Amino acid sequence: MDFWMIQAICFLAFAISVISYQFKNQKTMYGIRIFNDNIWAIHYYLLDAPIAALTLFISLVRTFLSIFIWPIYKAYFILLSLVLICGLTFYQATGLWYEYLPLFSTIFYSLAVYYHDHYKLNRLLMFVGTATWLVIGACNQSYPDMISSAVNMCSIALAFYRHTKPPIPIFKG
């Protein structure tokens, strides 16, 4: 597939990513993110970045099981996904330093999933995980991911501000 067509596919994921962080309801946000991670996984697969693609796929399964199916077992799903991604990374890596970045991102996002009911900590972990994907995108020449990660970091910060600021009283008196 043409390089620029692969980049174009990713702009759909970019649009969905930006919108997803604006939902205050964590389950809604994660539901949209699961759908969106499928598109990102396909994008990285087409860019010949198998570690990033498989990391995204394993992570979306982890998130789906941990939040929507069996939340009481989320620690087990998180641990299993970390072991799988760690094994995959060390098995598939060719020695390039940036091939190990999805593992770090997985740690941040796994903790975000574990603490999905703790809004502030969750969004902080997502911010750091997104910053990691900014670097992954740059190293794999994923221009939409670089743009998306930068915008998503701003979106996470904006949502964090909007959802945690104290309410402003309408009437003073």
C-alpha positions, 0 to 999 in steps of 0.5 A, spaced: 500 500 500 502 506 498 505 510 504 501 516 503 495 512 503 497 509 509 498 516 512 491 518 510 488 512 514 491 514 520 487 521 520 481 517 521 484 515 528 487 522 529 480 525 529 477 519 533 482 520 538 481 528 539 474 527 540 475 521 545 478 525 551 473 530 551 468 525 554 468 525 562 465 518 562 471 514 563 467 508 560 465 512 554 472 514 553 475 507 553 469 504 549 471 509 543 479 508 544 478 501 543 475 502 537 480 507 535 486 502 537 484 498 532 485 503 526 492 505 529 494 497 530 492 497 522 496 503 521 502 501 524 502 494 521 501 497 514 507 501 516 511 495 517 512 496 525 509 489 528 511 491 535 507 497 535 501 494 531 501 488 536 502 492 542 496 496 540 492 490 539 494 486 545 492 493 549 485 494 546 483 487 548 486 488 555 482 494 556 476 491 553 476 485 558 478 490 564 473 495 563 467 492 560 467 484 561 471 482 567 473 489 571 474 484 578 480 481 574 483 487 571 490 486 575 490 479 571 489 482 564 494 488 565 499 483 568 498 478 562 498 484 557 505 486 560 508 479 560 505 478 552 508 485 550 514 484 554 515 477 550 513 480 544 518 486 544 524 482 546 522 476 541 521 481 535 526 487 536 531 488 531 536 492 536 533 499 534 532 503 541 525 505 539 522 498 538 522 498 546 518 504 547 511 501 546 513 497 552 514 503 556 507 506 553 504 499 555 506 500 562 503 507 562 496 505 559 496 499 563 496 503 569 491 508 566 486 502 565 488 499 572 486 506 575 480 508 570 476 510 576 481 515 579 480 521 574 486 525 575 491 519 576 488 516 570 489 522 565 496 523 567 498 516 566 494 517 559 498 524 558 505 520 559 503 514 555 501 519 549 507 523 549 511 516 548 507 514 542 509 521 539 516 519 539 514 512 537 510 516 531 516 520 529 521 514 529 516 510 525 515 516 520 507 516 522 506 523 521 498 523 523 500 519 529 505 525 531 500 530 530 495 526 533 499 525 539 501 532 540 493 534 539 491 529 544 496 531 549 493 538 549 486 535 549 487 531 555 490 537 558 484 541 556 479 535 558 483 535 565 482 542 566 475 542 564 473 536 568 477 538 575 476 545 575 471 548 581 464 550 579 463 557 578 457 560 581 452 563 577 449 568 582 453 571 587 449 574 592 
